[in-house]
Protein backbone atom coordinates (compact mmCIF):
# COMPACT_ATOMS: atom_id res chain seq x y z
CA UNK A 1 0.00 0.00 0.00
CA UNK A 2 1.13 3.55 -0.65
CA UNK A 3 -0.19 7.01 0.15
CA UNK A 4 0.32 10.26 -1.74
CA UNK A 5 -0.98 13.72 -0.80
CA UNK A 6 -0.78 16.76 -3.02
CA UNK A 7 -2.21 20.29 -2.85
CA UNK A 8 -4.03 21.42 -5.99
CA UNK A 9 -4.86 25.11 -6.35
CA UNK A 10 -8.41 24.45 -7.49
CA UNK A 11 -11.72 23.98 -5.63
CA UNK A 12 -12.71 20.45 -4.62
CA UNK A 13 -15.65 20.54 -7.04
CA UNK A 14 -13.27 21.12 -9.96
CA UNK A 15 -10.82 18.42 -8.88
CA UNK A 16 -13.58 15.90 -8.25
CA UNK A 17 -15.31 16.63 -11.56
CA UNK A 18 -12.06 15.84 -13.36
CA UNK A 19 -11.45 12.64 -11.36
CA UNK A 20 -14.98 11.35 -11.91
CA UNK A 21 -14.57 11.82 -15.67
CA UNK A 22 -12.95 8.41 -15.64
CA UNK A 23 -12.85 8.12 -19.42
CA UNK A 24 -10.49 11.15 -19.40
CA UNK A 25 -7.87 9.25 -17.35
CA UNK A 26 -5.56 8.79 -20.39
CA UNK A 27 -5.03 12.59 -20.39
CA UNK A 28 -3.19 12.46 -17.06
CA UNK A 29 -2.52 8.77 -16.27
CA UNK A 30 0.50 7.86 -18.40
CA UNK A 31 0.08 4.06 -18.52
CA UNK A 32 -3.61 4.23 -19.50
CA UNK A 33 -4.15 4.04 -23.26
CA UNK A 34 -7.93 4.02 -23.14
CA UNK A 35 -10.94 3.68 -20.86
CA UNK A 36 -14.17 2.12 -22.09
CA UNK A 37 -17.35 2.64 -20.10
CA UNK A 38 -19.39 -0.52 -19.48
CA UNK A 39 -22.33 0.94 -17.53
CA UNK A 40 -24.93 3.57 -18.32
CA UNK A 41 -25.94 6.61 -16.32
CA UNK A 42 -23.92 8.98 -14.19
CA UNK A 43 -20.73 7.76 -12.52
CA UNK A 44 -21.39 6.36 -9.07
CA UNK A 45 -21.00 3.23 -6.98
CA UNK A 46 -21.20 0.21 -9.26
CA UNK A 47 -20.13 2.02 -12.46
CA UNK A 48 -17.74 -0.16 -14.46
CA UNK A 49 -15.00 0.56 -16.96
CA UNK A 50 -12.30 -1.33 -18.86
CA UNK A 51 -8.85 0.21 -18.50
CA UNK A 52 -6.39 -0.69 -21.26
CA UNK A 53 -2.85 -0.01 -20.05
CA UNK A 54 0.74 -0.50 -21.16
CA UNK A 55 2.82 -2.07 -18.40
CA UNK A 56 6.37 -3.24 -19.03
CA UNK A 57 5.72 -3.22 -22.77
CA UNK A 58 2.59 -5.37 -22.50
CA UNK A 59 -0.97 -4.28 -23.21
CA UNK A 60 -3.22 -5.39 -20.36
CA UNK A 61 -6.85 -4.83 -19.45
CA UNK A 62 -8.53 -4.55 -16.09
CA UNK A 63 -12.24 -4.24 -15.46
CA UNK A 64 -12.60 -1.50 -12.86
CA UNK A 65 -15.54 -0.64 -10.63
CA UNK A 66 -16.37 2.48 -8.64
CA UNK A 67 -16.69 1.09 -5.10
CA UNK A 68 -16.97 4.36 -3.13
CA UNK A 69 -18.45 7.64 -4.31
CA UNK A 70 -19.16 10.78 -2.29
CA UNK A 71 -19.52 13.90 -4.44
CA UNK A 72 -16.55 16.26 -4.06
CA UNK A 73 -15.06 14.06 -1.30
CA UNK A 74 -14.30 10.45 -2.19
CA UNK A 75 -13.85 8.22 -5.24
CA UNK A 76 -12.51 4.67 -5.11
CA UNK A 77 -11.70 2.62 -8.19
CA UNK A 78 -10.99 -1.09 -7.72
CA UNK A 79 -10.19 -3.70 -10.32
CA UNK A 80 -12.60 -6.62 -10.39
CA UNK A 81 -10.68 -8.56 -13.05
CA UNK A 82 -7.36 -8.39 -14.83
CA UNK A 83 -3.71 -9.25 -14.24
CA UNK A 84 -2.80 -6.30 -11.99
CA UNK A 85 -5.31 -6.12 -9.13
CA UNK A 86 -5.49 -2.59 -7.75
CA UNK A 87 -7.50 -0.15 -5.69
CA UNK A 88 -7.08 3.63 -5.83
CA UNK A 89 -8.91 5.65 -3.19
CA UNK A 90 -8.98 9.40 -3.94
CA UNK A 91 -10.04 11.52 -0.94
CA UNK A 92 -10.40 15.30 -1.22
CA UNK A 93 -10.07 17.81 1.62
CA UNK A 94 -10.77 21.51 1.19
CA UNK A 95 -7.93 23.90 2.03
CA UNK A 96 -9.41 27.36 1.53
CA UNK A 97 -9.87 27.75 -2.24
CA UNK A 98 -7.50 24.82 -2.83
CA UNK A 99 -7.87 21.06 -2.45
CA UNK A 100 -5.66 18.48 -0.80
CA UNK A 101 -5.87 15.30 -2.84
CA UNK A 102 -5.01 12.12 -0.94
CA UNK A 103 -4.45 8.90 -2.86
CA UNK A 104 -4.30 5.56 -1.06
CA UNK A 105 -3.28 2.83 -3.47
CA UNK A 106 -2.72 -0.88 -3.51
CA UNK A 107 -1.60 -2.77 -6.60
CA UNK A 108 -0.05 -6.09 -7.43
CA UNK A 109 1.72 -7.42 -10.49
CA UNK A 110 1.09 -11.03 -9.46
CA UNK A 111 -1.06 -11.80 -12.50
CA UNK A 112 1.38 -10.61 -15.15
CA UNK A 113 3.05 -13.99 -15.74
CA UNK A 114 6.19 -14.76 -17.74
CA UNK A 115 9.53 -13.09 -16.99
CA UNK A 116 7.82 -9.89 -15.88
CA UNK A 117 6.27 -11.85 -12.99
CA UNK A 118 9.70 -11.85 -11.35
CA UNK A 119 9.17 -8.12 -10.76
CA UNK A 120 5.82 -8.62 -8.96
CA UNK A 121 7.33 -8.11 -5.49
CA UNK A 122 8.57 -4.68 -6.61
CA UNK A 123 5.26 -3.72 -8.25
CA UNK A 124 3.92 -1.59 -5.41
CA UNK A 125 7.00 0.67 -5.35
CA UNK A 126 7.08 0.87 -9.16
CA UNK A 127 3.39 1.77 -9.36
CA UNK A 128 3.70 4.28 -6.51
CA UNK A 129 6.42 6.14 -8.42
CA UNK A 130 4.23 6.12 -11.52
CA UNK A 131 1.22 7.39 -9.60
CA UNK A 132 3.26 10.21 -8.05
CA UNK A 133 4.08 11.36 -11.58
CA UNK A 134 0.46 10.90 -12.71
CA UNK A 135 -0.96 12.91 -9.80
CA UNK A 136 1.60 15.66 -10.46
CA UNK A 137 0.43 15.67 -14.09
CA UNK A 138 -3.21 15.94 -12.92
CA UNK A 139 -2.21 18.93 -10.76
CA UNK A 140 -0.49 20.63 -13.72
CA UNK A 141 -3.52 20.13 -15.96
CA UNK A 142 -6.01 21.43 -13.41
CA UNK A 143 -3.93 24.42 -12.36
CA UNK A 144 -3.27 25.40 -15.99
CA UNK A 145 -7.00 25.79 -16.68
CA UNK A 146 -8.21 29.38 -16.83
CA UNK A 147 -10.29 30.84 -14.03
CA UNK A 148 -10.69 29.71 -10.43
CA UNK A 149 -13.58 27.34 -11.17
CA UNK A 150 -12.48 26.04 -14.57
Secondary structure, DSSP 4 states (H G I P E B T S, - for coil): -EEEEEEESS-HHHHHHHHH-GGGGGGT-TTEEEEEE-S-SSS-TT-EEEEEEEETTEEEEEEEEEEEEETTTEEEEEEEEESS-EEEEEEEEEETTEEEEEEEEEE--TT--SGGGGGGGGHHHHHHHHHHHHHHHHHHHHHHSSSTT-
